Amino acid sequence: MFDRKIRIHYDDGTSVVKLTQDNIPTLVSNYLDRSNGKSRARCIEFLNLNTYHIGDSYIGRLHRVYSISDKFMQRHGLCNRFRYTTNIYDKDDWLFSPEPKHEFKRDAAYIEGMFSTL
């Protein structure tokens, strides 16, 4: 099994890089919105092992899973605290370009099990 490299961002502006073999749902359960004793973890940034196929034409690259505040949820009428950001690439551009440009960015609610295969 390969090590996944993640960066955990905390409320106080600090971050820590970790290597883990956990899948994404386990990482969300173990780290997101949990305290390190001083500050609460608000974001897990995925530095590797974070791509997935979308049909035959696109590649998705999970960038982060994060927690939003109660104020933000109320202001925008949201019902899910955990969100994710992913960039979507044209598969041919991803495979053959040294610096592929993303087609679009997706920012949406994180649903448990959605990234269980990553």
C-alpha positions, 0 to 999 in steps of 0.5 A, spaced: 500 500 500 502 507 498 502 512 503 498 518 502 501 525 503 496 530 506 497 537 509 492 538 515 490 546 516 488 548 523 484 554 525 490 558 528 494 558 521 498 552 523 499 546 518 502 539 519 504 534 513 503 527 514 503 520 511 498 515 512 495 509 508 488 511 510 482 512 505 479 519 505 472 517 509 477 515 515 481 521 514 475 526 515 473 522 521 479 522 524 482 529 523 476 534 520 473 538 526 478 535 531 482 539 536 490 538 536 489 540 543 490 548 541 486 549 535 481 545 531 482 542 524 479 545 518 482 542 512 485 536 509 489 538 503 491 532 499 498 532 496 498 525 492 494 519 491 488 524 489 486 522 482 480 519 479 476 517 473 470 521 471 467 517 465 472 516 459 473 523 458 475 526 464 480 526 470 478 529 477 483 531 482 481 532 489 484 538 492 481 538 499 476 536 504 474 542 509 469 544 514 465 551 514 463 555 520 456 556 522 456 563 520 457 561 513 452 555 513 447 560 515 449 566 510 449 561 504 443 556 506 447 550 507 446 544 510 452 540 510 458 542 514 463 538 510 465 540 503 470 538 498 474 542 492 476 538 486 479 540 479 476 536 473 481 535 467 480 533 460 483 526 460 488 527 454 490 534 456 492 530 463 496 525 460 500 528 455 501 535 458 506 537 463 502 542 466 494 541 464 489 546 465 483 544 469 477 544 465 473 547 471 473 546 479 467 543 483 466 545 490 460 541 493 458 538 499 462 532 502 458 526 502 460 520 506 463 514 502 463 519 496 471 518 495 472 511 499 475 508 493 481 513 493 
